[in-house]
């Protein structure tokens, strides 16, 4: 029998300083820095286990990998994998969970605080000599608003949404969780989706990207935002219509936006988010909210643990394939 072959398709999604080793079982580990779409089929053709972060694994590629038994996702999101194809084949797909439960909420609040207090605008004005020109100890060119007493609307109530809510309450913010858009009667601890849009001073996204959530914030939703909130997205770029976001920011429908994600990563130079970088009330970071040193090490351990559990015939963190094997 051929040795267990494990292929990591995008090793550069982890820092080079962090060592990645395979499972305890004897194996051959092949690690590619990056994998282009046209390289996927050839690289997974003889693999028993594929490790992947953002490389797309479509049904046609999966169908051409007859030995494939498991996909270990080095992330929480699985929208880049055809889960139906994996279910049909009984290919286990396991993701990592709650590894960035401190990193992402902290980054979320870094964006909130920077925007709410106009730190970028003031930093730039100091660089341009405005402080000296003012002739006094301070100046008031840009509004500064507290988080305390404001209302935070959270869309997505997993571990990250709950962690953001906990921090928000420590800032003395009022927290409301949005119900699903199609919920006819929100339960007592959820708030109607459109009401959250209308009444929030800050809106933070913490939901997965799927067919129900793709483009969930667009022109119609921005038109409901009566309080001109900040919009913070540390979840997935595809949740927001980025052309509608550009219009909303430039026309003052919202007071600012902080994004760590984009629908295309990296975004092209003419991408809507790149066109917004001239605005002092917009911050774009390169999908690194999750990437604290502790979170990265936790994620690596979970990937290895997921593979070890699968090889013990006791798969964990399963998002596809399990029903077909039982």
Buried (B, 14 or more C-beta within 10 A) or exposed (E): EEEBBBBBBBBEBBEEEEEBEBBEEEBBBBBBEEBEEEEBBEBBBBBBBBBBBBBBBBBEBBBEBEEBBBBBBBBBBBBBBBBEBBBBBBBBBBBBBBBBBBBBBBBBBBBBEBBBBBBBBBEEBEEEEEBEEEEEEEBEEBEEBEBEEBBBBBBBBBBBBBBBBEBBEEBEBBBBBBBEEEEEEBEEEBBBBBBBBBBBBBBBBBBBBBEEBBBBBBEEBBEBBEBEBBBBBBBBBBBBBBEBBBBBBEEEBBBBBBBBBBBEEEBEEEBBBBBBEEBBBBBBBEBEBBBBEEBBBBBBEBBBBBBBBBBEEEBBBBBBBBEEBE
